[in-house]
Amino acid sequence: MKKVLALSGGVGGAKLALGLDRVLPGGSLTVVANTADDFEHLGLYIAPDLDTVMYTLAGINDQERGWGLAGESWQCLDALGGLGAEQWFQLGDRDLATHIHRTAMLRAGGSLSGATARLCAALGVSARLLPMSDDPVRTLVTCSEGELPFQQYFVREQCRPEVRGFRFEGQAAASPLPEFMALLEDPALALIVICPSNPFVSVDPILGLPGVRQALQASPAPLYAVSPIVGDRALKGPAAKMMVELGLPVSAVSVVQHYRGLVDTFVLDESDATLAGRIEEPAMRVMTAPTVMKTLADREQLARVLLADAGMPAA
Ligand code: FO1
């Protein structure tokens, strides 16, 4: 059976991962998620991108917020507030069960990948969801205020500080997950997709793990990247604001530059078709597709377009 690998951050990546999962034969999809957003909060290990992908693939995510569980209640958070504890990071009552259970598995000596597999099995996720590494990698955002841990920048400060750069603490010493690296060498691997996730803080933590770039380049499977920028806006999150602050034009062309030398096919949104002529990367093919995924049908459609282009059957 042909296999597909998706590299994903949180909300935007999870949408395409779900589309792929729904149209591919069971057992063919592996999603590798960024774990550099992970942190410890109130004594619990929180893995936002892994959980966003896991809840999305399980069909239990909150579609409005993008993160967390649908139909959530917040009694524990309210009670924490009453006790004077920190409330800036919102943990729903049912979501807390995930963090408590995962933290207990890790404290008992389990790995993050092992804990993720058990959580996915319990929630009925059929795709294989892997953390990019079992080793800690943490994004630090260099900004006007100095260096901020990612969740403090993203949630507590609501992305307000001006970004100057990023540092991925622990990345050079971390090993990419062995199952991830083995898949890149698997002759059955027929497609690798970089989901429409933030290139700076969701995808770079994965690409910069030792050996990952080289393994992606060496893999016989074609590597596609879907633009997270459509027009002059990010589909989700702070990617466009980051581009402005880093002195880059807010355009899919900046994403092309970012993935230069790595990606075989860059996927522009149909509304950006005129940009194709401005992309002068001889080694990179450019195609257009409907990349804005508002409905479940949109997610499946984008997945089908990518699979068809890569010569793979879809349901
Ligand atoms: N994002 C927010 O903007 N505010 C929150 O309070 C928040 C809580 C939260 C809890 C669990 C979880 O898994 C994710 C959560 N997120 C929250 C999302 C998350 O921090 C970001 O979306 C990612 O790190 C960026 O990809």
Boltz pocket constraint, residues with backbone or C-beta under 6 A from the ligand:
constraints:
  - pocket:
      binder: B
      contacts: [[A, 9], [A, 10], [A, 11], [A, 37], [A, 46], [A, 47], [A, 48], [A, 49], [A, 51], [A, 52], [A, 67], [A, 68], [A, 88], [A, 89], [A, 90], [A, 91], [A, 95], [A, 151], [A, 154], [A, 155]]
      max_distance: 6.0
